[in-house]
Amino acid sequence: MEKISRNAWISYEKEWLTTQEADSIMQKLLQQEDWEQRNIVALGKERTQPRLMSWAGNIPYRYSGQTLPPKHFSSLLETLKHRIEEYCNHTFNHIVLNRYRDGRDHMSAHADNEPELGKNPLIAALSLGVPRRFMLRHKNKKFKGGKKKIVLHHGSLLIMGGDIQHRWRHSVPATGGPTGERINLTLRWLRGPPGWIGDSTEKK
Ligand SMILES: O=C(O)CCC(=O)C(=O)O
């Protein structure tokens, strides 16, 4: 575990899966998932996401002006979720899969800070396929050491915890040159459907 600011940390396991396992899971996901290119609202404008996506979860998840309706977990996703839950000692009820078809596909800087994720959510992210840069930037530009780069490798698991989603943003920038496909699976615990506002025992 690496502390990146007072209450924010990341943990990166480069070879969380063997190459053989990662190859096989990637092939299955490419074939089995219903990949979609969806529209989102970013900076007040509707845009087409620069990547494909799929998801699984029993409750709807709203972010960037779109709502993902409930969708069942395939047995592969259920198995992966259990393995990641055991490793993290944490429960997840939602998975978003992002498919970066080449180096042009990317994810802009954002934080996973929807109210439904609650305070200090633990987020786990499994990477498959070509390595891509994952950039972390502190929201306070003057924060010393506020820029971090991690190369996310095939079969690696990244965990983000503490107040990282409240203090930092992360992105997967576009990259030049020939680049193959990558799939990311992000696991979250949604405390309720869109509009959930917490309970009286939780400080926001
Ligand atoms: O592709 C990645 O590794 C990042 C995914 C991500 O930031 C997200 O799903 O919020």
PDBQT file of the ligand as one rigid body, heavy atoms in Angstrom, charges set to zero:
ROOT
HETATM    1  O1  LIG A 301      -9.427   2.249 -17.316  1.00  0.00    +0.000 OA
HETATM    2  C1  LIG A 301      -9.050   2.492 -16.192  1.00  0.00    +0.000 C 
HETATM    3  O2  LIG A 301      -8.102   1.917 -15.671  1.00  0.00    +0.000 OA
HETATM    4  C2  LIG A 301      -9.744   3.580 -15.389  1.00  0.00    +0.000 C 
HETATM    5  C3  LIG A 301     -11.206   3.385 -15.247  1.00  0.00    +0.000 C 
HETATM    6  C4  LIG A 301     -11.843   4.459 -14.439  1.00  0.00    +0.000 C 
HETATM    7  O3  LIG A 301     -11.236   5.430 -14.092  1.00  0.00    +0.000 OA
HETATM    8  C5  LIG A 301     -13.239   4.357 -14.058  1.00  0.00    +0.000 C 
HETATM    9  O4  LIG A 301     -13.926   3.370 -14.434  1.00  0.00    +0.000 OA
HETATM   10  O5  LIG A 301     -13.709   5.274 -13.359  1.00  0.00    +0.000 OA
ENDROOT
TORSDOF 0
